[in-house]
């Protein structure tokens, strides 16, 4: 089979496509008098960072990408976890560590039950500080855990029922 050679039909099609593009995108020779004057008047050199002329700064580009992809909440949560000592102070941060954020709840692991109780008493102050500093993190509540205190009754992996029992007879 030999390759198809362009014939009169193919030439005609190419001409139609060219004319259509020319009609859609315009032709420099068919511009009106006003457009030609406007082009002649704007002979001034371009200004840096003027609209549409130069590329945007890297901070603007990154902000646009994170907003478009929906990463603002995750980045704010990460910043919150890293800035925990600044939010609660050095003494409280020395006895508590943020463990994770799930469904708007910040979980904090404490060194002892006394520190967990102290942080529970300061919950409203800490939550207000978090909401004002990191509003996009989406923190609605806080949960303070005492050390080595697993529970079978509550939590994301609990199963309704009687729980673990002696089943060996």
C-alpha positions as CSV (number, residue, x, y, z in Angstrom):
1,X,0.0,0.0,0.0
2,X,1.5,3.3,-1.0
3,X,1.2,6.4,1.2
4,X,-1.6,8.7,0.2
5,X,-0.5,11.8,-1.7
6,X,-2.0,15.1,-1.2
7,X,-4.5,15.9,-3.9
8,X,-6.8,18.8,-4.7
9,X,-9.2,17.8,-1.8
10,X,-6.4,18.0,0.8
11,X,-5.2,21.3,-0.5
12,X,-8.7,22.7,-0.3
13,X,-9.1,21.5,3.3
14,X,-5.9,23.1,4.3
15,X,-7.0,26.4,2.8
16,X,-10.3,26.2,4.6
17,X,-8.6,25.6,7.9
18,X,-6.2,28.5,7.3
19,X,-9.1,30.8,6.5
20,X,-11.0,29.7,9.5
21,X,-8.1,30.4,11.8
22,X,-7.5,33.7,10.2
23,X,-11.2,34.6,10.8
24,X,-11.2,33.4,14.4
25,X,-7.8,34.8,15.5
26,X,-7.8,37.8,13.4
27,X,-5.5,39.2,10.8
28,X,-3.1,42.1,11.4
29,X,-3.9,43.7,8.1
30,X,-7.7,43.6,8.8
31,X,-7.5,45.5,12.0
32,X,-9.5,48.7,12.3
33,X,-8.2,52.2,12.4
34,X,-8.7,52.5,16.2
35,X,-6.8,49.3,16.9
36,X,-3.9,50.5,14.7
37,X,-3.8,53.8,16.7
38,X,-3.9,52.0,20.0
39,X,-1.0,49.8,19.0
40,X,1.0,52.8,17.8
41,X,0.3,54.8,21.0
42,X,1.4,51.9,23.3
43,X,5.0,52.1,22.1
44,X,6.2,52.6,25.7
45,X,8.5,49.9,27.0
46,X,7.0,47.3,29.3
47,X,7.2,47.8,33.0
48,X,8.4,45.0,35.2
49,X,5.6,43.1,37.1
50,X,2.9,45.0,35.2
51,X,-0.3,43.1,34.5
52,X,0.3,40.3,32.0
53,X,3.8,41.3,31.1
54,X,6.3,39.4,33.3
55,X,6.1,36.2,35.2
56,X,4.8,36.2,38.7
57,X,6.9,35.8,41.8
58,X,7.4,32.3,43.2
59,X,5.4,33.0,46.3
60,X,2.3,34.0,44.2
61,X,2.7,30.8,42.1
62,X,3.0,28.5,45.1
63,X,0.0,30.2,46.8
64,X,-2.0,29.8,43.6
65,X,-1.1,26.1,43.3
66,X,-1.8,25.3,47.0
67,X,-5.2,27.1,46.8
68,X,-6.1,25.4,43.5
69,X,-5.2,21.9,44.7
70,X,-6.8,22.4,48.2
71,X,-3.6,22.0,50.2
72,X,-4.2,25.1,52.4
73,X,-5.8,23.1,55.1
74,X,-3.1,20.4,55.2
75,X,-0.3,22.9,55.2
76,X,-2.0,24.9,58.0
77,X,-2.3,21.7,60.0
78,X,1.4,20.9,59.5
79,X,2.3,24.5,60.5
80,X,0.2,24.1,63.6
81,X,1.9,20.9,64.6
82,X,5.4,22.5,64.1
83,X,4.4,25.7,66.0
84,X,3.0,23.9,69.1
85,X,5.6,25.3,71.5
86,X,4.9,28.8,70.3
87,X,1.2,28.4,70.8
88,X,1.2,26.9,74.3
89,X,4.5,28.0,75.7
90,X,7.8,26.2,76.4
91,X,6.7,24.7,79.7
92,X,3.5,23.1,78.4
93,X,5.1,22.1,75.2
94,X,7.8,20.3,77.2
95,X,5.0,18.0,78.7
96,X,2.7,17.6,75.7
97,X,3.1,16.7,72.0
98,X,0.4,17.0,69.3
99,X,-0.1,13.6,67.9
100,X,-2.5,14.2,65.0
101,X,-5.5,15.9,63.6
102,X,-8.5,13.9,62.5
103,X,-12.0,15.3,61.6
104,X,-11.2,18.7,63.1
105,X,-10.0,17.2,66.4
106,X,-6.4,17.9,67.5
107,X,-5.1,15.0,69.7
108,X,-2.4,15.9,72.2
109,X,-0.4,13.3,74.1
110,X,0.6,14.4,77.6
111,X,3.4,13.2,80.0
112,X,1.0,12.6,82.9
113,X,-2.6,12.8,83.9
114,X,-1.9,16.0,85.8
115,X,-0.6,17.7,82.6
116,X,-3.6,16.3,80.6
117,X,-5.9,17.8,83.2
118,X,-4.1,21.2,83.1
119,X,-4.4,21.3,79.4
120,X,-8.1,20.4,79.6
121,X,-8.6,23.4,81.8
122,X,-6.8,25.6,79.3
123,X,-8.7,24.1,76.3
124,X,-10.7,27.2,75.5
125,X,-7.6,29.5,75.5
126,X,-5.5,27.1,73.4
127,X,-8.4,26.6,70.9
128,X,-8.9,30.3,70.6
129,X,-5.2,30.8,70.0
130,X,-5.2,28.1,67.3
131,X,-8.3,29.4,65.5
132,X,-6.9,32.9,65.4
133,X,-3.4,31.9,64.3
134,X,-4.3,29.0,61.9
135,X,-7.9,29.5,60.8
136,X,-7.5,27.2,57.7
137,X,-6.4,24.3,59.8
138,X,-10.1,23.6,60.7
139,X,-9.5,22.7,64.3
140,X,-12.9,22.5,66.1
141,X,-12.0,20.6,69.3
142,X,-9.1,19.1,71.2
143,X,-8.5,15.8,72.9
144,X,-5.9,15.3,75.5
145,X,-4.5,11.8,76.2
146,X,-2.8,10.6,79.4
147,X,0.2,8.3,79.0
148,X,-0.4,4.6,78.6
149,X,-4.1,4.9,78.9
150,X,-5.7,2.8,76.1
151,X,-9.4,2.5,76.2
152,X,-11.6,-0.2,74.6
153,X,-14.8,1.8,75.0
154,X,-14.3,4.8,72.8
155,X,-12.3,5.7,69.8
156,X,-12.2,5.4,66.0
157,X,-11.6,1.6,66.2
158,X,-14.1,0.6,68.9
159,X,-16.7,-2.1,68.3
160,X,-20.1,-2.0,69.9
161,X,-20.7,-4.9,72.3
162,X,-19.4,-6.3,75.6
163,X,-15.7,-6.0,74.7
164,X,-12.9,-8.4,75.5
165,X,-14.0,-11.2,77.8
166,X,-12.7,-14.5,79.1
167,X,-13.8,-17.0,76.4
168,X,-11.7,-20.0,77.4
169,X,-14.3,-21.7,79.4
